[in-house]
Amino acid sequence: MDIKLFFQYLDSLMVKPNQKVSLKKDFETDYDHKIFSKEEGAQMLQAGIENLAKMQDKLYAHNRHSILIVLQAMDAAGKDSAIKHVMSGLNPQGVKVHSFKTPSRDELDHDFLWRHYKALPPRGEIGIFNRSHYENVLVTRVHPEYILNENLPGINSVEDINDEFWERRFKQINRFEKNLTQSGTIVLKFFLHVSKKEQKKRFLERIDDPEKNWKFASADVEERAHWEDYMNAYSAMLGATSKDNAPWYVLPADDKWFTRLCLAAIISREFDKIDPTYPVISETERAKLQGMREKLMSEIDKNGNVNGND
């Protein structure tokens, strides 16, 4: 097991700022199994989950930073299972998952980032956006007619939604995330890169396995017909919005266990960078604690015995 080689590999998954991205050419969907085995990966994942639990406790006590994890992917790429496995050791009171669906009428009457602002994690907590504000430059780019529902000034027809429109929206997102990072939120963004072949396999499993039927939606197959359009939209988005303060990582998603391992390792590494610590109390507060300890140790129970050495 070559840990150094693995971390070098993780670095290769990060989209460089202003990189001209081609998902087909630049990033693999499958892990080549050369670094370590699935069994070794399982051990590393467990260690990573345990480390995340320790760091979450410090994050809450430190109360200086929050973590925002953004997950984007094509259907059946494994976002839900990644959240379930990687976050399994965390205290659920300090983690909130938001899955953004089609915006409501009220949400459409505000700017497209409004509903995402409301869901941001407070200091000391972790927020996960399972689909996110990036839907507004992905689904809407493949289906620009959806933009018309926003009633934006100057946008009267699909013909008004040009390249300049998307560039402005990318800049809005970059400003939004820069503001977050300057206020103490660590923004980590992951695209789970599944192949069209693997997606088909997982769709068929959902159809053929009665226990997975509930996961299947005919709309997912309909969106599959726009695969190339989505790849182009993702490529443009990744290149325009991966910044030093809020980078994108493109995780190979054909092997779910490897996707989860990469996700846990990158989050854990970013936790280590901010190095949250438990607060150190003053000498005055320490003296008060010692006084409370002595008081507790000197308690007398109802039988007249000194209570505190149970």
Sequence and secondary structure as in RCSB ss.txt:
>XXXX:A:sequence
MDIKLFFQYLDSLMVKPNQKVSLKKDFETDYDHKIFSKEEGAQMLQAGIENLAKMQDKLYAHNRHSILIVLQAMD
AAGKDSAIKHVMSGLNPQGVKVHSFKTPSRDELDHDFLWRHYKALPPRGEIGIFNRSHYENVLVTRVHPEYILNE
NLPGINSVEDINDEFWERRFKQINRFEKNLTQSGTIVLKFFLHVSKKEQKKRFLERIDDPEKNWKFASADVEERA
HWEDYMNAYSAMLGATSKDNAPWYVLPADDKWFTRLCLAAIISREFDKIDPTYPVISETERAKLQGMREKLMSEI
DKNGNVNGND
>XXXX:A:secstr
  HHHHHHHHHHTB  TT    HHHH  SS  S S  HHHHHHHHHHHHHHHHHHHHHHHHH S EEEEEEEEST
TSSHHHHHHHHTTTS GGGEEEE   S  HHHHTS TTHHHHTT   TT EEEEES GGGGGTHHHHSGGGGGGG
  TT  SGGG  HHHHHHHHHHHHHHHHHHHHTTEEEEEEEEE  HHHHHHHHHHHHH GGGGGG  HHHHHHHT
THHHHHHHHHHHHHHH BTTB EEEEE SSHHHHHHHHHHHHHHHHHHH        HHHHHHHHHHHHHHHTEE
 TTS EES  
